[in-house]
């Protein structure tokens, strides 16, 4: 399965960069994050081509018994060759991989996840299986 995983979170001016890195790393523990600045905005980001980068999400959703809801959200955020999702930065700080619905706008921000793959349905089945 071809994969390109991109994880990104904006660091708001009131936030500490290290705390945002810590939050994102809790739900993506195998990724190496870097801090970048673009247009005056600071971001924490990482990329991977390894399915194992998503294993914590899969396990967290299984343990919390939210796989059906996750499947619905992932399907609504998927298109031709891409699965997009947004996770709560606040929940990630305590190690919970909580997906946000399309209309949710958390005050503390979000973590964006984008996965390019040639097998969208298979990826969603694996994540929610």
C-alpha positions, 0 to 999 in steps of 0.5 A: 500500500502506497502511503504518505502521511502528513501531520501538522498542528499550528502553535498559537501565540499563547501556546508553548511550542514544546507542549504542542510537540508533546501533545502531538507526539502522544498520538503519533509517538513514532514520528519525528516532529520539526518546528517550522514558521510560515507567514508568521505562523509556527507549525509542528509537523511530521511526515512518514510513509510507514503504516506503523505511524498510525498504529497508536490511533488504531489502538486508541480507537479500538480501546475506547470503542469508537471505531464506528464513529471514527469510520464515519468521520474518516469516510466523510473526510476521504476523497480520491486517494486522500483521507483527511481528519482533524484531531483535538489538540487538547485531547492529544495532550492527555494521549486521547486520539479524538477526531473532530467533526466537520463543524467542530472548531476547538478553541485550542486548535487541532492536529491535521492528518492527511494520508495519501494512499491508493487504497483509501477503503483498505486504510479506513478498514485497517484503522477501524478494524 
